[in-house]
Amino acid sequence: MSLPLEHEVIQRITEELEVIIAAHLAWFKQMNRTLVCGGQVNHTDLETDAHLRSPFGMWYYNQEPYVLESTPDFQSLGAIQQAMHENARLALLSIVDQRRPTPELYDQCIDLALRLNTTLRRLQLDIIGELLTTDSLTGCATRRGMMRRLREEQERALRIQRPCCLCLLDFDRFKRVNDDFGHPAGDAVLSQAMRFATGVLRKYDSIYRYGGEEFLICLPGTPMKEASMVVERIRAGLERLPIRLPGGDSFFTTASFGIAEMNPRLPVEESIATADMALIRAKTQGRNRVEMWA
């Protein structure tokens, strides 16, 4: 799915979907009982706009704008649910007329209800996947799935004959920040600084929390010179960024950067190691600088 969502938003959507799935299954159970056993018909389900009145409909159509609206599964939910309610209405009208619904009509109702549940569950699993692949503190992607995506960029670079650069970012003297100001200050550095860095990056770039205070930036279709300009904007912006603490105080911090061009014919791990050598050089030559490994 790859949605730019914060941890809290992902968690909220997951909980919303669980509630909607439970409501749909309750409706499905009651509908199936009525079709099989007869009994009292819910007259709301006989209305032509029943799909709008159901708990699912009120959730689906009253979200404007909704963060999932661009995903294919979310887009398909509306058509599936509307067709399900239309078939259910026709089947219930048979019950009202004291007739049994045809097997074909019954099968359509069941199939559509099951398809709606399956699509909701798949969407929920995709969202949970986002939760697992998003670092809760910084909003950056985690290392889970990182290598697969980097290999995809490597294959793309070879296919389109355009370079892809990797950059390792490491905050300078980060342990001293934790020692002098406490771990909440370290968390503030990571969350606020990475929010800034993400804002500088282009929409097709990606950034991963590589470990601790170290981050990996992937710059597809970007020659070394252009990559260094993008990274320099991040470096220069970070040194001027006031890191605000919970108590209202603020301080400044810096980071060092090492850039290497991804070799399309060698394992991605080797290109990361090369970027790491450039980062080490940036650290040894004074920190708060960008180094490129030619």
C-alpha positions as CSV (number, residue, x, y, z in Angstrom):
1,M,0.0,0.0,0.0
2,S,2.7,2.5,0.8
3,L,0.6,5.3,2.3
4,P,2.3,8.3,4.0
5,L,0.4,7.8,7.2
6,E,1.5,8.4,10.8
7,H,1.4,5.6,13.4
8,E,-1.6,7.0,15.2
9,V,-3.6,7.4,11.9
10,I,-2.8,3.8,10.9
11,Q,-3.9,2.5,14.3
12,R,-7.1,4.4,14.2
13,I,-8.0,3.1,10.7
14,T,-7.2,-0.4,11.8
15,E,-9.6,-0.1,14.7
16,E,-12.3,1.5,12.4
17,L,-12.1,-1.4,10.0
18,E,-12.5,-3.9,12.9
19,V,-15.7,-2.2,13.9
20,I,-17.0,-2.1,10.4
21,I,-16.2,-5.7,9.8
22,A,-18.0,-6.7,12.9
23,A,-21.0,-4.7,11.9
24,H,-21.1,-6.2,8.4
25,L,-20.8,-9.7,9.8
26,A,-23.7,-9.0,12.2
27,W,-25.8,-7.8,9.3
28,F,-24.8,-10.8,7.2
29,K,-25.8,-13.2,10.0
30,Q,-29.2,-11.6,10.4
31,M,-29.8,-11.4,6.7
32,N,-28.9,-15.1,6.1
33,R,-31.1,-16.2,9.0
34,T,-34.0,-14.3,7.5
35,L,-33.5,-15.8,4.0
36,V,-33.1,-19.3,5.4
37,C,-35.5,-19.4,8.3
38,G,-37.9,-16.7,7.5
39,G,-39.2,-14.4,10.2
40,Q,-39.2,-10.6,10.7
41,V,-37.8,-8.6,7.8
42,N,-35.8,-5.5,8.6
43,H,-37.6,-2.9,6.5
44,T,-34.6,-0.7,6.2
45,D,-33.1,-3.4,4.0
46,L,-36.1,-3.1,1.7
47,E,-35.3,0.6,0.9
48,T,-33.4,1.4,-2.4
49,D,-30.9,3.4,-0.3
50,A,-30.3,0.7,2.2
51,H,-26.6,0.7,1.3
52,L,-26.4,4.3,2.6
53,R,-28.2,3.6,5.9
54,S,-26.2,0.6,7.0
55,P,-23.3,1.1,9.4
56,F,-20.9,0.3,6.6
57,G,-22.6,2.9,4.3
58,M,-22.5,5.6,7.0
59,W,-18.8,5.0,7.5
60,Y,-17.9,4.6,3.8
61,Y,-19.9,7.5,2.3
62,N,-19.5,10.1,5.2
63,Q,-15.7,10.1,5.1
64,E,-14.7,13.2,3.1
65,P,-11.9,13.2,2.3
66,Y,-10.7,9.8,3.4
67,V,-7.1,8.8,3.6
68,L,-7.8,5.4,1.9
69,E,-9.8,6.7,-1.0
70,S,-6.9,6.3,-3.4
71,T,-6.5,2.6,-2.7
72,P,-8.1,0.1,-5.2
73,D,-9.6,-2.1,-2.5
74,F,-11.3,0.9,-0.8
75,Q,-12.6,2.1,-4.2
76,S,-14.1,-1.3,-4.9
77,L,-15.9,-1.6,-1.6
78,G,-18.7,0.8,-2.6
79,A,-19.7,-1.1,-5.7
80,I,-19.6,-4.5,-3.9
81,Q,-21.7,-3.3,-1.0
82,Q,-24.3,-1.5,-3.2
83,A,-24.7,-4.7,-5.3
84,M,-25.0,-6.8,-2.2
85,H,-27.8,-4.6,-0.7
86,E,-29.7,-4.6,-4.1
87,N,-29.6,-8.4,-4.2
88,A,-30.5,-8.6,-0.6
89,R,-33.5,-6.3,-1.2
90,L,-34.8,-8.5,-4.0
91,A,-34.4,-11.6,-1.9
92,L,-36.2,-10.0,1.0
93,L,-39.1,-8.9,-1.2
94,S,-39.5,-12.6,-2.0
95,I,-39.8,-13.3,1.7
96,V,-42.3,-10.5,2.1
97,D,-44.4,-12.1,-0.7
98,Q,-44.1,-15.4,1.1
99,R,-41.9,-16.9,-1.6
100,R,-38.5,-18.4,-1.4
101,P,-35.8,-16.5,-3.2
102,T,-34.3,-18.3,-6.2
103,P,-31.1,-20.2,-5.5
104,E,-29.3,-17.8,-8.0
105,L,-30.4,-14.8,-6.0
106,Y,-29.5,-16.3,-2.7
107,D,-26.0,-17.3,-4.0
108,Q,-25.5,-13.7,-5.3
109,C,-26.3,-12.3,-1.8
110,I,-24.0,-14.7,-0.1
111,D,-21.1,-14.3,-2.6
112,L,-21.3,-10.5,-2.5
113,A,-21.4,-10.4,1.4
114,L,-18.4,-12.7,1.5
115,R,-16.5,-10.7,-1.1
116,L,-17.2,-7.5,0.9
117,N,-15.8,-9.2,4.1
118,T,-12.7,-10.5,2.2
119,T,-12.0,-7.0,0.7
120,L,-12.3,-5.4,4.1
121,R,-10.0,-7.9,5.7
122,R,-7.5,-7.5,2.9
123,L,-7.6,-3.7,3.4
124,Q,-7.1,-4.1,7.1
125,L,-4.1,-6.5,6.6
126,D,-2.6,-3.9,4.3
127,I,-3.0,-1.2,6.9
128,I,-1.5,-3.5,9.6
129,G,1.4,-4.1,7.2
130,E,1.8,-0.3,7.1
131,L,1.9,-0.3,10.9
132,L,4.7,-2.9,10.9
133,T,6.7,-1.1,8.2
134,T,6.4,2.4,9.7
135,D,8.5,3.6,12.6
136,S,6.2,5.0,15.2
137,L,8.5,7.8,16.4
138,T,9.7,9.2,13.1
139,G,7.1,8.2,10.6
140,C,9.9,6.8,8.3
141,A,9.7,3.3,6.9
142,T,11.4,0.6,8.9
143,R,14.0,-2.0,7.7
144,R,11.1,-4.4,7.2
145,G,10.9,-4.8,3.5
146,M,13.6,-2.2,2.9
147,M,16.0,-4.5,1.0
148,R,13.2,-5.7,-1.3
149,R,12.3,-2.1,-2.2
150,L,16.0,-1.1,-2.7
151,R,16.5,-4.0,-5.0
152,E,13.4,-2.9,-7.0
153,E,15.0,0.5,-7.4
154,Q,18.3,-1.1,-8.4
155,E,16.5,-3.1,-11.1
156,R,14.7,0.1,-12.2
157,A,18.0,2.0,-12.4
158,L,19.4,-0.7,-14.7
159,R,16.3,-0.7,-16.8
160,I,16.0,3.0,-17.4
161,Q,19.8,3.6,-17.4
162,R,19.5,6.3,-14.7
163,P,21.6,6.3,-11.5
164,C,20.2,5.7,-8.1
165,C,22.0,7.1,-5.1
166,L,21.9,6.0,-1.4
167,C,22.7,8.2,1.5
168,L,23.3,7.3,5.1
169,L,22.4,10.0,7.7
170,D,23.7,9.8,11.3
171,F,23.1,12.4,13.9
172,D,26.2,13.9,15.4
173,R,27.0,13.2,19.1
174,F,23.6,11.7,19.6
175,K,24.6,9.9,22.8
176,R,25.5,13.3,24.3
177,V,22.1,14.6,23.6
178,N,20.5,11.7,25.5
179,D,23.1,12.1,28.4
180,D,22.7,15.9,28.7
181,F,19.0,16.4,28.0
182,G,17.5,13.0,28.6
183,H,15.9,10.4,26.2
184,P,12.8,12.6,25.5
185,A,15.2,15.1,23.9
186,G,16.7,12.3,21.8
187,D,13.2,11.3,20.7
188,A,12.5,15.0,19.9
189,V,15.6,15.1,17.7
190,L,14.6,12.1,15.7
191,S,10.9,12.9,15.3
192,Q,11.3,16.6,14.5
193,A,14.4,16.3,12.4
194,M,13.0,13.5,10.3
195,R,9.8,15.3,9.7
196,F,11.8,18.2,8.3
197,A,14.0,15.8,6.2
198,T,10.9,14.0,4.8
199,G,9.5,17.4,3.8
200,V,12.7,18.2,1.8
201,L,12.7,15.0,-0.1
202,R,10.9,14.6,-3.4
203,K,7.8,12.4,-3.7
204,Y,9.7,9.6,-5.3
205,D,12.5,9.5,-2.8
206,S,12.2,7.2,0.3
207,I,13.7,7.2,3.7
208,Y,14.2,4.4,6.2
209,R,15.1,4.2,9.9
210,Y,18.2,2.1,9.4
211,G,19.0,1.7,13.1
212,G,19.0,3.9,16.2
213,E,19.8,7.4,15.1
214,E,20.9,6.3,11.6
215,F,18.7,6.7,8.5
216,L,19.0,5.5,4.9
217,I,17.8,7.8,2.1
218,C,17.1,6.4,-1.4
219,L,17.3,8.9,-4.3
220,P,16.1,7.2,-7.5
221,G,17.0,8.5,-10.9
222,T,19.4,10.9,-9.4
223,P,23.1,11.4,-10.3
224,M,25.6,12.0,-7.6
225,K,25.9,15.7,-8.1
226,E,22.1,16.2,-7.9
227,A,21.9,13.8,-4.9
228,S,24.4,15.9,-3.0
229,M,22.4,19.0,-3.6
230,V,19.2,17.4,-2.2
231,V,21.2,16.1,0.8
232,E,22.9,19.4,1.4
233,R,19.5,21.1,1.7
234,I,18.7,18.6,4.4
235,R,22.0,19.1,6.2
236,A,21.8,22.9,6.1
237,G,18.2,22.9,7.2
238,L,18.8,20.6,10.1
239,E,21.6,22.7,11.6
240,R,19.1,25.7,11.7
241,L,16.2,23.7,13.0
242,P,15.3,24.4,16.6
243,I,14.5,21.1,18.4
244,R,11.7,21.9,20.8
245,L,11.5,20.0,24.1
246,P,8.3,19.1,25.9
247,G,9.0,21.8,28.5
248,G,9.3,24.5,25.9
249,D,13.1,24.8,25.7
250,S,14.9,24.2,22.4
251,F,18.4,23.4,21.2
252,F,20.1,22.7,17.9
253,T,21.8,19.6,16.6
254,T,23.6,18.5,13.4
255,A,24.0,15.4,11.3
256,S,26.6,13.9,8.9
257,F,25.9,12.3,5.6
258,G,27.5,9.8,3.3
259,I,26.4,9.3,-0.3
260,A,27.2,6.5,-2.8
261,E,25.8,5.7,-6.2
262,M,24.1,2.3,-6.2
263,N,26.0,-0.2,-8.4
264,P,23.3,-1.9,-10.5
265,R,25.4,-5.1,-10.9
266,L,26.5,-5.6,-7.3
267,P,24.4,-6.6,-4.2
268,V,22.6,-3.7,-2.7
269,E,24.4,-4.4,0.6
270,E,27.7,-3.4,-1.0
271,S,26.3,0.0,-2.1
272,I,25.1,0.6,1.5
273,A,28.5,-0.3,2.8
274,T,30.1,2.2,0.4
275,A,27.7,4.9,1.6
276,D,28.7,4.0,5.1
277,M,32.4,4.5,4.3
278,A,31.4,8.0,3.0
279,L,29.6,8.6,6.2
280,I,32.6,7.6,8.3
281,R,34.7,10.0,6.3
282,A,32.2,12.8,7.0
283,K,32.4,12.0,10.7
284,T,36.2,11.9,10.8
285,Q,36.5,15.2,8.9
286,G,34.6,17.2,11.3
287,R,30.9,16.1,11.2
288,N,27.9,18.2,10.0
289,R,29.0,17.6,6.4
290,V,28.1,15.7,3.3
291,E,30.7,13.3,1.8
292,M,30.4,11.4,-1.5
293,W,32.1,8.2,-2.3
294,A,33.2,8.3,-5.9
